[in-house]
Amino acid sequence: MRKDKLEVKTTLSFGGEDPVSVAAVVDTGAGPGVVSEDLLPPVWRAHAWRAPTRTRIVDASGQALKALARLPHTLNVHDKPIHFPFIVVKRLSVPVVIGCDFQRQYTKAILPQNGKIEWSTDAVSDILGYHLGARGRQYKAPAKPWVRQNELTLAGAMDLPPGAQTEVQVVTRSTGSCLIKGRAEFLAKHGLQLAHGHHKKVHRHELFSVLLANVGRKTKTFFKGTRVGVAEPYTGEARHLSQGALLAVQQVLEARHELGTQAAMATAEGLPEPPVVPPLKEPETPEVN
């Protein structure tokens, strides 16, 4: 069985104590979830349960670790708490190991290729790094791009069907009257059109809608936080989204649909008919006197 180790950022707390930010390791080859005693305050034993007697715990080198107790903890992933009892051990090389007992209850999907872990609470964690045991492949997530204050980012994951215009939720860190514009390089790269150039009053971290059209032939999928446009400060007259802007996007979609229809008809009409091959004649047998 392949044993993968993935690092995620979370906060850990117990017994009403203040949460502590930790880098937890999600180990698909580990049995129980364990936490290092070094991470806990001295009063932790007052909240602990008896340690399991039949559970054997070893570290990465195979050395046995002594289970001191079982302690109920709360993991907070994007303000969504997950309650689970972890086994406390000494001299753990990492603060927290999320084992298979935790994963069976609370893990919905582990996606190393996408750099995400989906939990049963619908929260999603970014993978900071991983080690895939089958091939020993190492990965470290690149630093997140710095988002400027006036940039528009998707408020959630979004699928854009081909040849359709979709209303998507975006958010910005700007506040005040702004002109909504699309990121030209992003739109051109993915074959998208954004009805832009209109005036809108925005507030920091408040959601609002924009129209995004996929003029390509395939469904486009984008994750939360994707930068799709900018909200530039604007102090002039109000410029609402005009019918001309919507019509321009609609015309692009119709033109692309028409081209696809013509191409399909041309392909169907241009297929050459198979040549007619005359039947083979049997050679005449000469008469023998």
N, C-alpha and C positions, 0 to 999 in steps of 0.2 A: 504494500500500500504506500502511496506517495505521501510524504510528510512535508507540508508547506508551513512556512512561518511568515506571517504578515504583521507589520507594525502599523498601529492606528493610534490616533490621539483621542483621549477621553478624560473624564474626571471621575474620581473615586471618593466615596465618603461612606461613613457608617455611624450609627448611633447619634445622629444629629450633628456630627462634627462638620466643619467647613470642608467643601470638596477640594481635592488636591488634583492638579493637572498631571497626568502621567501618560507615558507612551507604552501602551499595552501591546503584547505579542499574541496574535491569534495563531495558535499552533494546532493544525489539523491532526497531528500525530500524538498530542498529549491527551491524557485521560481527564483528570479533574482540573478545575481552575485553581490556581494558586496565587498567593500574594506574598511578597517579601515582608518580613517583620520590620525591616529597616524603614519601611514606608509608614508604619503605624505609630501613633503616639503611645506613651507608656500606659495609658488607661484602657488599652484595647481589650485586655483580658476580662474586664468587667462585663463586656458585651459578647464574649465568645461562648461557643458551644464545645462539647467534647470532640476531640479529634477522632476521625474514623480509624478503626483498628485494622481493617483488612485492605486498606488502600496503600499501595506501594508507589512512592514518588521518587523519580530519579531526575538528575539534571542532564544537560546536553552531553556530558562526558560519561554518563551511565552511573555516576555516583549516587547512592541513596541519600535522600533528604528526609529529615525527621519532620513529621507533621505535628505541629504544636497545638493547633485547635482549628475549629471551623468558625468563621466570622462572617455574619451577613453584611453584605456591602450593597451600595447603590452606584451603578454606572450611569452617567448622564451623557447621552449622545444627542447633541443638538436639543438640549432642554427636555429630552424624553427619558425619564428614569427607567432603569432596568434593575430589579432587585434580585440578588443571587448570593448564596453563601460560598465564599472562597476559603480554601485551606491555607492557613498561615504556616510558612516554613522559614527557616533561616538561610542566610547566605545565597539568596537567589540572584542570579546574574542580571535579571531584568525585574522591574517593579511588579508587574502583573503578567500572568500567563492565562489567556482565555482558552480553556480546554474544550474537549469535545462535549462534556456534559452541558456547558453553557451554550455551545454552538447548536446542539440538538434542539434546544428550547427557543433560542432567540435569533438564530441566523437564518435569513431567508435566502441569500445568495452571496457567494464570494466570487468577485470578478477581478482577478489580478490584471488582465489585459486592459480593463477600463479603469483600473486604479480605484475601485469602489468595493465596499461591503455593505449589503442591504440587510437591515435588521427587521425583526418581526414587528417592531413598533413603527415601521415605515421610515425610520431615520436612516440616513446613508452616511457612512464614514469614508473619508479619503484614506487610501493606503499610502503611508509614508515610505514604505520600502518592503521588499519581500525576498524570501529565499525559497525557490522551488526545489523540493527534494529530489524529484525524478532526474533532472538534468543538472542540478546544482546551479541553476541560473540565478544570478543576483540582479536585483533591480532597486533603484532608488528614485523615488518620484522627483521630478524637477520642481523647482520652486514655482509657486503660483505667480502668474503674471500680475504685475501691479495694475490695479484698476483705478483709472483717473476719476476724479470726483464727478465729472459731467458725463461719464459713459453710461449707456443703457445696457443692462445685463438681464438675461432671462431669469424670471423668478422661479422657474422649475424646468424639469426636463420636457422636451417638446418634440413631437413627430410631425413633420410637415409633408402632407401627401403631395404627389406630383400634380402639376397643373391646377393648383387650387390656392385660394387666398385664405389665410388663417389668422384669426385674432389671437395674439399671444400676450401674456402678461410680462411686463418688464419693470425694472426698478432702477433708480439712480440715487446718487448721494447729493445731487443738486437740489436747491430749493428756490422757487420763484418762477418767473415767466421765462420760458425757454422755447427755442425752435427745435423740433424733433427732426433729426437727420440720420440716415443710415451710414454705416461704415462701408465705404465704396469697395475697399479691397476684400472685405469679408463677403459682401453680397456678390461680387464678381466671381470669387473663388467657388462659391457654393451654388451659383445660379439662382439667386434670390432677388426679389424686388421688395422694397419697403416704401409705402406711401409716406413720403416725408415732406419737410418744408413747412409744416403747419405749426401754429403757436399753441402751447399748452402750459398750464400752470401746474408745476410739479412740486412735490414735497419729499424730503429726504426719507428714503426707505419705504415710501408708500407705493403700492402697485398701481399701474395704469396700463392701458391696452394700446397696442399698435397693430397695424395690419402688415403681415409678412406673407409674400407670395412665393411659392416654389415653382419656377418656370422650367425646371428640369423634368426628366422622365423617371426619376427614382425618388422614393421617400427619403427625406433628410431627417436625421436624428441629432438633436443638440442637447447637451447637458445643462443643468442649472449653472448660472454664472457666465454663460457664453456672451461675449460682448457683440451686440448687434448694431449699435448706433450710439449717438451722442445727443445730449440735451444742452444746446448752446444758449447762454444767457441772451435774452432779447428784451429790449425796452421800447420797441416801436409799436405800430398798430397791430392789433390782434389779427393773426392769419390762421383761420380755421382750415381744417382739412377740406380742400375743395373737391368738387366733383371731377375736376380735371385730373387731379392726382390719382383718384380712384379709377377714372376712365383709362388713364395711361397704363396702369397696372393691368386692368382688365383686358386692354388691347394686346398687351404682350402675351397674356395667357391665351387669348383667342388665336393670335397669330401662331404661337407655338403649337396649339392644338390643330390648327389648319394645316401647318406644315407636316405634322405627324400623319394626318389623314391622307394628304396628297402622296406622301412617301409610301404609305401602305397601299394605296390604289395603284401607284406606278409600279410597285413591286408585283402586285397581283396581275396587272395587265401586261407587264413586260416579260412574263415567263414564256420562254420559247416552247412551241409545241414539239413534242417528240417527233423526229423524222419517221416517215412511213417507209418501212423496210419491206420490199417485195418478197413474197415467199420463195424459198429456194426451189429450183427446178431439178428434178432427178435426172441425171445424165441418161441419154437414150442408149439402150443396149443394141449394138449392131447385130443384124440377122446373120446367122452362120448357115451357109449352104451345106 
